[in-house]
């Protein structure tokens, strides 16, 4: 890749992605919910952190499709007014915001989000829906349901099997490896204070996770058979 010209300021320092949620915060939220304790502040803290993460994932999704959100305009303007910079995904291509002058190359910008679990993949609809559902929720109970549904979502990425869960979306949202996040979701507390909706989502998640594991077992077997042939 051609280096960014010396006379062009590299704006990657302005690119900031919302971090994934710490596991401990989610554990505490569910432990309290299982006891029937409503912690409005914690629910809001978790919800807004997940919203910020979803918006980062969606910004990367747009960038991968040729529309980069100017990070400077995004911080000083409302989200709907964020400047989108079109590009052709060439590493050396210069991205420049006509409004504020922010600039970097596509290659440098791309490196800011690689290997950070920011790809929307087959869960883009879930990431798009959460900000709306969270803000439309009436009271902390509905907010908790919105949070619960989001972290238990899956990616659906197979064209020939569109209803087959292929990956947990929680790993995009919560700190940890795939194995660690699966273990966390399996161990979240449920009790007498847990609502029916949240219990039902947990049950559905376990069924889908089993389907996901079975799918990958089948795909791995087919791959081995194909190599042997």
GROMACS elastic network, one bead per residue, 0.5 to 0.9 nm:
[ bonds ]
;  ai    aj funct       b0    kb
    1    91     6  0.62384   500
    1    92     6  0.60986   500
    1   107     6  0.76038   500
    2     5     6  0.85074   500
    2    91     6  0.78617   500
    2    92     6  0.56514   500
    3     6     6  0.84940   500
    3    92     6  0.72919   500
    3   105     6  0.87651   500
    4     7     6  0.83679   500
    4     8     6  0.66934   500
    4     9     6  0.83307   500
    4    10     6  0.74100   500
    4    92     6  0.73311   500
    4    94     6  0.81837   500
    4   104     6  0.75824   500
    4   105     6  0.66981   500
    4   108     6  0.85557   500
    5     8     6  0.53685   500
    5     9     6  0.82756   500
    6     9     6  0.75626   500
    8   103     6  0.76568   500
    8   104     6  0.76806   500
    9   102     6  0.82355   500
    9   103     6  0.67229   500
    9   104     6  0.70132   500
   10    13     6  0.75687   500
   10   102     6  0.84186   500
   10   103     6  0.62702   500
   10   105     6  0.76821   500
   10   108     6  0.82900   500
   11    14     6  0.55823   500
   11    15     6  0.72809   500
   11    71     6  0.89854   500
   11   102     6  0.61903   500
   11   103     6  0.53360   500
   11   104     6  0.51524   500
   11   105     6  0.86464   500
   11   108     6  0.89193   500
   11   109     6  0.83942   500
   12    15     6  0.51909   500
   12    16     6  0.84672   500
   12   103     6  0.81821   500
   12   104     6  0.65081   500
   12   105     6  0.88107   500
   12   108     6  0.68654   500
   12   109     6  0.61404   500
   12   112     6  0.71842   500
   13    16     6  0.76251   500
   14    71     6  0.62563   500
   14    72     6  0.67784   500
   14   102     6  0.86477   500
   15    70     6  0.85300   500
   15    71     6  0.56880   500
   15    72     6  0.81591   500
   15   109     6  0.78683   500
   15   112     6  0.72427   500
   16    56     6  0.85378   500
   16    71     6  0.75786   500
   16   112     6  0.82400   500
   17    52     6  0.84755   500
   17    53     6  0.74518   500
   17    55     6  0.89463   500
   17    56     6  0.56578   500
   17    57     6  0.83844   500
   17   112     6  0.84341   500
   17   113     6  0.76632   500
   17   118     6  0.87096   500
   18    49     6  0.76955   500
   18    50     6  0.86668   500
   18    52     6  0.57681   500
   18    54     6  0.83987   500
   18    55     6  0.81936   500
   18    56     6  0.60745   500
   18    57     6  0.87330   500
   19    22     6  0.87837   500
   19    49     6  0.81167   500
   19    52     6  0.83603   500
   19    53     6  0.64362   500
   19    56     6  0.89198   500
   19   116     6  0.89385   500
   19   173     6  0.81102   500
   19   174     6  0.85698   500
   19   175     6  0.83246   500
   20    49     6  0.79683   500
   20    50     6  0.77255   500
   20    53     6  0.65955   500
   20   117     6  0.87656   500
   20   171     6  0.84542   500
   20   172     6  0.70656   500
   20   175     6  0.52619   500
   20   176     6  0.87790   500
   21    24     6  0.86229   500
   21    25     6  0.73718   500
   21    26     6  0.76455   500
   21    46     6  0.75066   500
   21    49     6  0.68046   500
   21    50     6  0.70539   500
   21    53     6  0.83663   500
   21   173     6  0.61045   500
   21   175     6  0.57262   500
   22    25     6  0.56694   500
   22    26     6  0.70187   500
   22   174     6  0.61482   500
   22   175     6  0.54219   500
   22   176     6  0.85048   500
   23    26     6  0.53103   500
   23    27     6  0.62584   500
   23    28     6  0.87571   500
   23   174     6  0.63391   500
   23   175     6  0.60817   500
   23   176     6  0.78384   500
   23   181     6  0.82136   500
   23   184     6  0.75214   500
   24    27     6  0.50521   500
   24    28     6  0.62046   500
   24    29     6  0.86209   500
   25    28     6  0.52568   500
   25    29     6  0.62616   500
   25    30     6  0.88584   500
   25    42     6  0.81919   500
   25    46     6  0.74949   500
   26    29     6  0.50461   500
   26    30     6  0.63526   500
   26    31     6  0.85690   500
   26    46     6  0.74879   500
   26   174     6  0.85020   500
   26   184     6  0.89629   500
   26   188     6  0.82282   500
   27    30     6  0.53637   500
   27    31     6  0.60749   500
   27    32     6  0.86865   500
   27   184     6  0.79706   500
   27   187     6  0.86369   500
   27   188     6  0.61627   500
   27   189     6  0.73671   500
   28    31     6  0.50023   500
   28    32     6  0.61791   500
   28    33     6  0.84765   500
   28    42     6  0.88037   500
   28   189     6  0.88279   500
   29    32     6  0.54446   500
   29    33     6  0.61894   500
   29    34     6  0.87195   500
   29    38     6  0.88411   500
   29    39     6  0.78253   500
   29    42     6  0.68408   500
   29    43     6  0.70652   500
   29    46     6  0.83233   500
   29   144     6  0.89996   500
   30    34     6  0.59663   500
   30    35     6  0.86266   500
   30   188     6  0.62287   500
   30   189     6  0.54708   500
   30   190     6  0.69880   500
   30   194     6  0.85958   500
   31    34     6  0.52524   500
   31    35     6  0.66848   500
   31    36     6  0.89762   500
   31    37     6  0.86705   500
   31   188     6  0.74261   500
   31   189     6  0.51975   500
   31   190     6  0.71850   500
   31   191     6  0.84561   500
   32    35     6  0.52308   500
   32    36     6  0.64227   500
   32    37     6  0.50432   500
   32    38     6  0.69509   500
   32    39     6  0.75381   500
   32   189     6  0.84858   500
   32   193     6  0.84682   500
   33    37     6  0.53465   500
   33    38     6  0.63703   500
   33    39     6  0.82526   500
   33   144     6  0.86804   500
   33   189     6  0.81042   500
   33   190     6  0.75298   500
   33   191     6  0.79508   500
   33   193     6  0.60489   500
   33   194     6  0.59753   500
   33   195     6  0.86080   500
   34    37     6  0.74294   500
   34   189     6  0.60573   500
   34   192     6  0.60785   500
   34   195     6  0.85021   500
   35    38     6  0.88178   500
   35   190     6  0.81089   500
   35   191     6  0.62267   500
   35   192     6  0.63184   500
   35   194     6  0.73058   500
   36   191     6  0.81331   500
   36   192     6  0.70485   500
   36   194     6  0.65376   500
   36   195     6  0.87257   500
   37   193     6  0.74576   500
   38    41     6  0.89146   500
   38    42     6  0.86810   500
   38    43     6  0.80915   500
   38   140     6  0.71753   500
   38   141     6  0.78012   500
   39    42     6  0.54066   500
   39    43     6  0.61727   500
   39    44     6  0.86506   500
   39   140     6  0.80659   500
   40    43     6  0.51601   500
   40    44     6  0.61452   500
   40    45     6  0.85298   500
   40   139     6  0.87153   500
   40   140     6  0.60200   500
   41    44     6  0.52071   500
   41    45     6  0.60668   500
   41    46     6  0.86640   500
   42    46     6  0.61042   500
   42    47     6  0.83550   500
   43    46     6  0.52944   500
   43    47     6  0.59397   500
   43    48     6  0.85209   500
   43   140     6  0.68539   500
   43   143     6  0.71872   500
   43   144     6  0.65968   500
   43   147     6  0.84629   500
   44    48     6  0.59162   500
   44    49     6  0.83047   500
   44   140     6  0.80602   500
   44   143     6  0.79589   500
   44   144     6  0.89936   500
   45    48     6  0.54730   500
   45    49     6  0.61359   500
   45    50     6  0.86447   500
   46    49     6  0.51366   500
   46    50     6  0.61540   500
   46    51     6  0.85730   500
   46   147     6  0.79272   500
   47    50     6  0.51719   500
   47    51     6  0.61239   500
   47    52     6  0.86887   500
   47   131     6  0.87352   500
   47   134     6  0.70972   500
   47   143     6  0.74099   500
   47   144     6  0.81049   500
   47   146     6  0.84069   500
   47   147     6  0.62891   500
   48    52     6  0.61467   500
   48    53     6  0.85359   500
   48   131     6  0.85474   500
   48   134     6  0.85808   500
   49    52     6  0.51993   500
   49    53     6  0.62627   500
   49    54     6  0.86755   500
   50    54     6  0.60790   500
   50    55     6  0.85948   500
   50   130     6  0.84530   500
   50   131     6  0.85336   500
   50   147     6  0.79063   500
   50   150     6  0.87422   500
   50   151     6  0.89673   500
   50   173     6  0.67050   500
   50   174     6  0.87131   500
   51    54     6  0.50383   500
   51    55     6  0.62259   500
   51    56     6  0.86860   500
   51   127     6  0.83656   500
   51   130     6  0.69013   500
   51   131     6  0.55316   500
   51   134     6  0.81751   500
   52    55     6  0.51291   500
   52    56     6  0.63134   500
   52    57     6  0.87241   500
   52   131     6  0.86728   500
   53    56     6  0.51007   500
   53    57     6  0.62591   500
   53    58     6  0.86608   500
   53   118     6  0.84609   500
   53   127     6  0.87966   500
   53   172     6  0.83337   500
   53   173     6  0.66131   500
   54    57     6  0.50394   500
   54    58     6  0.61485   500
   54    59     6  0.85727   500
   54   118     6  0.87678   500
   54   120     6  0.87549   500
   54   126     6  0.88684   500
   54   127     6  0.52218   500
   54   128     6  0.71984   500
   54   130     6  0.76444   500
   54   131     6  0.77421   500
   54   172     6  0.87668   500
   54   173     6  0.77680   500
   55    58     6  0.50262   500
   55    59     6  0.60800   500
   55    60     6  0.86449   500
   55   127     6  0.76818   500
   55   128     6  0.79511   500
   55   131     6  0.82886   500
   56    59     6  0.50408   500
   56    60     6  0.63230   500
   56    61     6  0.85795   500
   56   118     6  0.72113   500
   57    60     6  0.52033   500
   57    61     6  0.61901   500
   57    62     6  0.87649   500
   57   117     6  0.83882   500
   57   119     6  0.61089   500
   57   120     6  0.58289   500
   57   124     6  0.84361   500
   57   127     6  0.75501   500
   57   172     6  0.82520   500
   58    62     6  0.61845   500
   58    63     6  0.85425   500
   58   118     6  0.83147   500
   58   119     6  0.82125   500
   58   120     6  0.66937   500
   58   124     6  0.74050   500
   58   127     6  0.71576   500
   58   128     6  0.72027   500
   59    62     6  0.51005   500
   59    63     6  0.61729   500
   59    64     6  0.86841   500
   59    67     6  0.84920   500
   59    68     6  0.71743   500
   59    69     6  0.64531   500
   60    64     6  0.61400   500
   60    65     6  0.86174   500
   60    67     6  0.89672   500
   60    68     6  0.77508   500
   60    69     6  0.86062   500
   60   110     6  0.87521   500
   60   113     6  0.72947   500
   60   118     6  0.67204   500
   60   119     6  0.67678   500
   60   120     6  0.78019   500
   61    64     6  0.53028   500
   61    65     6  0.65589   500
   61    67     6  0.87298   500
   61   118     6  0.82473   500
   61   119     6  0.65424   500
   61   120     6  0.60347   500
   61   121     6  0.82092   500
   61   124     6  0.81478   500
   62    65     6  0.51129   500
   62    66     6  0.65103   500
   62    67     6  0.52145   500
   62    68     6  0.63747   500
   62    69     6  0.78307   500
   62    84     6  0.89557   500
   63    66     6  0.51707   500
   63    69     6  0.72112   500
   63    84     6  0.89528   500
   63    85     6  0.87014   500
   63    86     6  0.85136   500
   63    87     6  0.85248   500
   63    89     6  0.87289   500
   63   110     6  0.84170   500
   64    67     6  0.72189   500
   64    68     6  0.80426   500
   64    89     6  0.76896   500
   64   110     6  0.85208   500
   65    68     6  0.85021   500
   65    87     6  0.87257   500
   65    88     6  0.87767   500
   65    89     6  0.83710   500
   66    85     6  0.78882   500
   66    86     6  0.54622   500
   66    87     6  0.50380   500
   66    88     6  0.60283   500
   66    89     6  0.65092   500
   67    84     6  0.55656   500
   67    85     6  0.53169   500
   67    87     6  0.64386   500
   68    71     6  0.87197   500
   68    83     6  0.81708   500
   68    84     6  0.53367   500
   68    86     6  0.64349   500
   68    87     6  0.76566   500
   68    95     6  0.82266   500
   68   106     6  0.89866   500
   69    72     6  0.87854   500
   69    73     6  0.80867   500
   69    74     6  0.71153   500
   69    82     6  0.63825   500
   69    83     6  0.58475   500
   69    85     6  0.63230   500
   70    73     6  0.55076   500
   70    74     6  0.61280   500
   70    75     6  0.88891   500
   70    82     6  0.66689   500
   70    83     6  0.55539   500
   70    84     6  0.62618   500
   70    85     6  0.68982   500
   70    96     6  0.83965   500
   70    97     6  0.64439   500
   70   100     6  0.87306   500
   70   102     6  0.71650   500
   70   103     6  0.85499   500
   71    74     6  0.50156   500
   71    75     6  0.64077   500
   71    76     6  0.89842   500
   71    82     6  0.82422   500
   71    83     6  0.86448   500
   71   102     6  0.80982   500
   72    75     6  0.54023   500
   72    76     6  0.66237   500
   72    77     6  0.86380   500
   72    82     6  0.88003   500
   72   100     6  0.74394   500
   72   102     6  0.69513   500
   73    76     6  0.53099   500
   73    77     6  0.57170   500
   73    78     6  0.85316   500
   73    79     6  0.88645   500
   73    81     6  0.80482   500
   73    82     6  0.56446   500
   73    83     6  0.63712   500
   73    97     6  0.86712   500
   73    99     6  0.79781   500
   73   100     6  0.71104   500
   73   102     6  0.87634   500
   74    77     6  0.54829   500
   74    78     6  0.68431   500
   74    79     6  0.61313   500
   74    80     6  0.88640   500
   74    81     6  0.76935   500
   74    83     6  0.74031   500
   75    78     6  0.78325   500
   75    79     6  0.83524   500
   75    82     6  0.85379   500
   76    82     6  0.88378   500
   77    80     6  0.81410   500
   77    81     6  0.61915   500
   77    82     6  0.64842   500
   78    81     6  0.54216   500
   78    82     6  0.67232   500
   79    82     6  0.53815   500
   80    83     6  0.87172   500
   81    84     6  0.89648   500
   83    97     6  0.72542   500
   83    98     6  0.85712   500
   83    99     6  0.76720   500
   84    97     6  0.80598   500
   85    95     6  0.68202   500
   85    96     6  0.71177   500
   85    97     6  0.64606   500
   85    98     6  0.86035   500
   86    95     6  0.79560   500
   87    90     6  0.77768   500
   87    93     6  0.75211   500
   87    94     6  0.84123   500
   87    95     6  0.71376   500
   87   106     6  0.78978   500
   88    93     6  0.77055   500
   88   106     6  0.87995   500
   89    92     6  0.86635   500
   89    93     6  0.72516   500
   89   106     6  0.63730   500
   89   107     6  0.80626   500
   90    93     6  0.52370   500
   90    94     6  0.88042   500
   90   105     6  0.86521   500
   90   106     6  0.65081   500
   90   107     6  0.72250   500
   91    94     6  0.84750   500
   91   105     6  0.66572   500
   91   106     6  0.50740   500
   91   108     6  0.75423   500
   91   109     6  0.89575   500
   91   110     6  0.83018   500
   92   105     6  0.57422   500
   92   106     6  0.63678   500
   92   107     6  0.61327   500
   92   108     6  0.85144   500
   93   104     6  0.84887   500
   93   105     6  0.53565   500
   93   106     6  0.56297   500
   93   107     6  0.75750   500
   94   103     6  0.69854   500
   94   104     6  0.58128   500
   94   106     6  0.63723   500
   94   107     6  0.89370   500
   95   102     6  0.80807   500
   95   103     6  0.52900   500
   95   104     6  0.53635   500
   95   105     6  0.54587   500
   95   106     6  0.63779   500
   95   109     6  0.87888   500
   96    99     6  0.88729   500
   96   100     6  0.86514   500
   96   101     6  0.61034   500
   96   102     6  0.56550   500
   96   104     6  0.67766   500
   96   105     6  0.84599   500
   97   100     6  0.58226   500
   97   102     6  0.52415   500
   97   103     6  0.63642   500
   98   101     6  0.56881   500
   98   102     6  0.79917   500
   99   102     6  0.82290   500
  104   107     6  0.84095   500
  104   108     6  0.66665   500
  104   109     6  0.66598   500
  105   108     6  0.53180   500
  105   109     6  0.61675   500
  105   110     6  0.85267   500
  106   110     6  0.58895   500
  106   111     6  0.86184   500
  107   110     6  0.51475   500
  107   111     6  0.64569   500
  108   111     6  0.53014   500
  108   112     6  0.68824   500
  109   112     6  0.54236   500
  109   113     6  0.75448   500
  110   113     6  0.58768   500
  110   114     6  0.65103   500
  111   114     6  0.52504   500
  111   115     6  0.85554   500
  112   115     6  0.88499   500
  112   116     6  0.85796   500
  113   116     6  0.58307   500
  113   117     6  0.81020   500
  113   118     6  0.65416   500
  113   119     6  0.85708   500
  114   117     6  0.76717   500
  114   118     6  0.75267   500
  114   119     6  0.85624   500
  115   118     6  0.76674   500
  116   119     6  0.81892   500
  116   172     6  0.81669   500
  117   120     6  0.84844   500
  117   171     6  0.70493   500
  117   173     6  0.80553   500
  118   121     6  0.89200   500
  118   172     6  0.61714   500
  118   173     6  0.86673   500
  119   122     6  0.89548   500
  119   124     6  0.87254   500
  119   172     6  0.76787   500
  120   123     6  0.56987   500
  120   125     6  0.86900   500
  120   127     6  0.74609   500
  120   155     6  0.83934   500
  120   169     6  0.86081   500
  120   172     6  0.81285   500
  121   124     6  0.62245   500
  121   155     6  0.66268   500
  121   156     6  0.80227   500
  121   157     6  0.69969   500
  122   125     6  0.79626   500
  122   154     6  0.77531   500
  122   158     6  0.84722   500
  122   166     6  0.83621   500
  122   167     6  0.84697   500
  122   169     6  0.88207   500
  123   126     6  0.54548   500
  123   127     6  0.65689   500
  123   128     6  0.88098   500
  123   153     6  0.74230   500
  123   154     6  0.62429   500
  123   156     6  0.64836   500
  123   157     6  0.82293   500
  123   167     6  0.89747   500
  123   168     6  0.88584   500
  123   169     6  0.66340   500
  124   127     6  0.51482   500
  124   128     6  0.60948   500
  124   129     6  0.85861   500
  124   155     6  0.81113   500
  125   128     6  0.50004   500
  125   129     6  0.60254   500
  125   130     6  0.86790   500
  126   129     6  0.51561   500
  126   130     6  0.62317   500
  126   149     6  0.88832   500
  126   150     6  0.66234   500
  126   153     6  0.70461   500
  126   154     6  0.85626   500
  126   155     6  0.89640   500
  126   169     6  0.87422   500
  127   130     6  0.56241   500
  127   131     6  0.77672   500
  127   150     6  0.76255   500
  128   131     6  0.68661   500
  128   132     6  0.78537   500
  129   132     6  0.55866   500
  129   133     6  0.62110   500
  129   134     6  0.86724   500
  129   150     6  0.88966   500
  130   133     6  0.50306   500
  130   134     6  0.58945   500
  130   135     6  0.84462   500
  130   146     6  0.69200   500
  130   147     6  0.78884   500
  130   149     6  0.87914   500
  130   150     6  0.67240   500
  131   134     6  0.52645   500
  131   135     6  0.61604   500
  131   136     6  0.84753   500
  132   135     6  0.53654   500
  132   136     6  0.59890   500
  132   137     6  0.85088   500
  133   136     6  0.51439   500
  133   137     6  0.60258   500
  133   142     6  0.88747   500
  133   143     6  0.79427   500
  133   146     6  0.62117   500
  134   137     6  0.52619   500
  134   138     6  0.87619   500
  134   142     6  0.78831   500
  134   143     6  0.55290   500
  134   144     6  0.85569   500
  134   145     6  0.88083   500
  134   146     6  0.57833   500
  134   147     6  0.74684   500
  135   138     6  0.82098   500
  135   143     6  0.79542   500
  136   142     6  0.88088   500
  136   143     6  0.84977   500
  137   140     6  0.77309   500
  137   141     6  0.82489   500
  137   142     6  0.51064   500
  137   143     6  0.53612   500
  137   144     6  0.88948   500
  137   145     6  0.87768   500
  137   146     6  0.76408   500
  138   141     6  0.76951   500
  138   142     6  0.58328   500
  138   143     6  0.71761   500
  139   142     6  0.58083   500
  139   143     6  0.65200   500
  139   144     6  0.89187   500
  140   144     6  0.60532   500
  140   145     6  0.86542   500
  141   144     6  0.50812   500
  141   145     6  0.64013   500
  141   146     6  0.88202   500
  141   195     6  0.86347   500
  142   145     6  0.50134   500
  142   146     6  0.63099   500
  142   147     6  0.87146   500
  143   146     6  0.50860   500
  143   147     6  0.62890   500
  143   148     6  0.85860   500
  144   147     6  0.50916   500
  144   148     6  0.60469   500
  144   149     6  0.86186   500
  144   198     6  0.84554   500
  145   149     6  0.61363   500
  145   150     6  0.86263   500
  145   195     6  0.87413   500
  145   197     6  0.70726   500
  145   198     6  0.63275   500
  146   149     6  0.53039   500
  146   150     6  0.63231   500
  146   151     6  0.89199   500
  147   150     6  0.52704   500
  147   151     6  0.63997   500
  147   152     6  0.87229   500
  148   151     6  0.55651   500
  148   152     6  0.63423   500
  148   153     6  0.88519   500
  148   198     6  0.66343   500
  148   201     6  0.75405   500
  148   202     6  0.85545   500
  149   152     6  0.53131   500
  149   153     6  0.63486   500
  149   198     6  0.79052   500
  149   201     6  0.67170   500
  149   202     6  0.89147   500
  150   153     6  0.53408   500
  150   154     6  0.88934   500
  150   169     6  0.79293   500
  150   170     6  0.77643   500
  150   173     6  0.89409   500
  151   154     6  0.86086   500
  151   168     6  0.84875   500
  151   169     6  0.66228   500
  151   171     6  0.85796   500
  151   173     6  0.71151   500
  151   174     6  0.80854   500
  151   185     6  0.83482   500
  152   168     6  0.73491   500
  152   169     6  0.69933   500
  152   170     6  0.63784   500
  152   185     6  0.77210   500
  152   201     6  0.73556   500
  152   202     6  0.74861   500
  152   204     6  0.88110   500
  152   205     6  0.60592   500
  153   167     6  0.89608   500
  153   168     6  0.63714   500
  153   169     6  0.53290   500
  153   170     6  0.68748   500
  153   205     6  0.76851   500
  154   165     6  0.57672   500
  154   166     6  0.69671   500
  154   167     6  0.56095   500
  154   170     6  0.77076   500
  154   205     6  0.85931   500
  154   208     6  0.81763   500
  154   209     6  0.86018   500
  155   164     6  0.85902   500
  155   165     6  0.58023   500
  155   166     6  0.55858   500
  155   167     6  0.50049   500
  155   168     6  0.60299   500
  155   169     6  0.59411   500
  156   159     6  0.86327   500
  156   161     6  0.82460   500
  156   162     6  0.59709   500
  156   163     6  0.64208   500
  156   164     6  0.59509   500
  156   166     6  0.55476   500
  156   167     6  0.73045   500
  157   161     6  0.79979   500
  157   162     6  0.65985   500
  157   163     6  0.86886   500
  157   164     6  0.78205   500
  157   165     6  0.75567   500
  157   166     6  0.63082   500
  157   167     6  0.83845   500
  158   161     6  0.50889   500
  158   162     6  0.54151   500
  158   163     6  0.81391   500
  158   164     6  0.71336   500
  158   165     6  0.85326   500
  158   166     6  0.75850   500
  159   162     6  0.54634   500
  161   164     6  0.54828   500
  161   165     6  0.88429   500
  162   165     6  0.81259   500
  164   208     6  0.83387   500
  164   211     6  0.74810   500
  164   212     6  0.71072   500
  164   215     6  0.77585   500
  165   168     6  0.77552   500
  165   208     6  0.65066   500
  165   209     6  0.75500   500
  165   211     6  0.69863   500
  165   212     6  0.52958   500
  165   215     6  0.82088   500
  166   209     6  0.88469   500
  166   211     6  0.87202   500
  166   212     6  0.55338   500
  166   213     6  0.83919   500
  166   215     6  0.76052   500
  166   216     6  0.77695   500
  167   170     6  0.88569   500
  167   171     6  0.87031   500
  167   178     6  0.88201   500
  167   209     6  0.84884   500
  167   212     6  0.70479   500
  168   171     6  0.63298   500
  168   172     6  0.81922   500
  168   178     6  0.78265   500
  168   181     6  0.86373   500
  168   182     6  0.77646   500
  168   209     6  0.78448   500
  168   212     6  0.87117   500
  169   172     6  0.55482   500
  169   173     6  0.70048   500
  170   173     6  0.50721   500
  170   174     6  0.57843   500
  170   175     6  0.87723   500
  170   178     6  0.83793   500
  170   181     6  0.66665   500
  170   182     6  0.79459   500
  170   185     6  0.83295   500
  171   174     6  0.54482   500
  171   175     6  0.68822   500
  171   176     6  0.68751   500
  171   177     6  0.68306   500
  171   178     6  0.57893   500
  171   179     6  0.89888   500
  171   180     6  0.86934   500
  171   181     6  0.59689   500
  171   182     6  0.81321   500
  172   175     6  0.80454   500
  174   181     6  0.69377   500
  175   180     6  0.84700   500
  175   181     6  0.72925   500
  176   179     6  0.78220   500
  176   180     6  0.54437   500
  176   181     6  0.57326   500
  177   180     6  0.50535   500
  177   181     6  0.61270   500
  177   182     6  0.85090   500
  178   181     6  0.53162   500
  178   182     6  0.61607   500
  178   183     6  0.86216   500
  179   182     6  0.52098   500
  179   183     6  0.62177   500
  179   184     6  0.86800   500
  180   183     6  0.51024   500
  180   184     6  0.62017   500
  180   185     6  0.87725   500
  181   185     6  0.62136   500
  181   186     6  0.85554   500
  182   185     6  0.52212   500
  182   186     6  0.62091   500
  182   187     6  0.86682   500
  182   209     6  0.87376   500
  183   186     6  0.50859   500
  183   187     6  0.61752   500
  183   188     6  0.87747   500
  184   187     6  0.51286   500
  184   188     6  0.61679   500
  185   188     6  0.54782   500
  185   202     6  0.84460   500
  185   205     6  0.89030   500
  186   189     6  0.88814   500
  186   202     6  0.84042   500
  186   206     6  0.77924   500
  187   190     6  0.89758   500
  189   194     6  0.88491   500
  190   193     6  0.76137   500
  190   194     6  0.57590   500
  190   198     6  0.86737   500
  190   199     6  0.74065   500
  191   194     6  0.53588   500
  191   195     6  0.88425   500
  192   195     6  0.81725   500
  194   197     6  0.83361   500
  194   198     6  0.65707   500
  194   199     6  0.66825   500
  195   198     6  0.54443   500
  195   199     6  0.63585   500
  195   200     6  0.86733   500
  196   199     6  0.50924   500
  196   200     6  0.60165   500
  196   201     6  0.85869   500
  197   200     6  0.51362   500
  197   201     6  0.62378   500
  197   202     6  0.87567   500
  198   201     6  0.50897   500
  198   202     6  0.63131   500
  198   203     6  0.87382   500
  199   202     6  0.51739   500
  199   203     6  0.63497   500
  199   204     6  0.87228   500
  200   203     6  0.50957   500
  200   204     6  0.61633   500
  200   205     6  0.85506   500
  201   204     6  0.50379   500
  201   205     6  0.60201   500
  201   206     6  0.86705   500
  202   205     6  0.50514   500
  202   206     6  0.63387   500
  202   207     6  0.88024   500
  203   206     6  0.53082   500
  203   207     6  0.64979   500
  203   208     6  0.88282   500
  204   207     6  0.51729   500
  204   208     6  0.62408   500
  204   209     6  0.85734   500
  205   208     6  0.50758   500
  205   209     6  0.59525   500
  205   210     6  0.85197   500
  206   209     6  0.50387   500
  206   210     6  0.62000   500
  206   211     6  0.86297   500
  207   210     6  0.52057   500
  207   211     6  0.63312   500
  207   212     6  0.87164   500
  208   212     6  0.60770   500
  208   213     6  0.86491   500
  209   213     6  0.62654   500
  209   214     6  0.86268   500
  210   213     6  0.51875   500
  210   214     6  0.62228   500
  210   215     6  0.85713   500
  211   214     6  0.51135   500
  211   215     6  0.60605   500
  211   216     6  0.87292   500
  212   215     6  0.50840   500
  212   216     6  0.63653   500
  212   217     6  0.86736   500
  213   216     6  0.53034   500
  213   217     6  0.62322   500
  213   218     6  0.87435   500
  214   217     6  0.50473   500
  214   218     6  0.62878   500
  214   219     6  0.86821   500
  215   218     6  0.51934   500
  215   219     6  0.62117   500
  215   220     6  0.85891   500
  216   220     6  0.59044   500
  216   221     6  0.84084   500
  217   220     6  0.51663   500
  217   221     6  0.61769   500
  217   222     6  0.86761   500
  218   221     6  0.51200   500
  218   222     6  0.62383   500
  218   223     6  0.86485   500
  219   222     6  0.51055   500
  219   223     6  0.61784   500
  219   224     6  0.87543   500
  220   223     6  0.50397   500
  220   224     6  0.63245   500
  220   225     6  0.86670   500
  221   224     6  0.52123   500
  221   225     6  0.62035   500
  221   226     6  0.85743   500
  222   225     6  0.50498   500
  222   226     6  0.60396   500
  222   227     6  0.86634   500
  223   226     6  0.50738   500
  223   227     6  0.63455   500
  223   228     6  0.87360   500
  224   227     6  0.51762   500
  224   228     6  0.62545   500
  224   229     6  0.87129   500
  225   228     6  0.50583   500
  225   229     6  0.62293   500
  226   229     6  0.52063   500
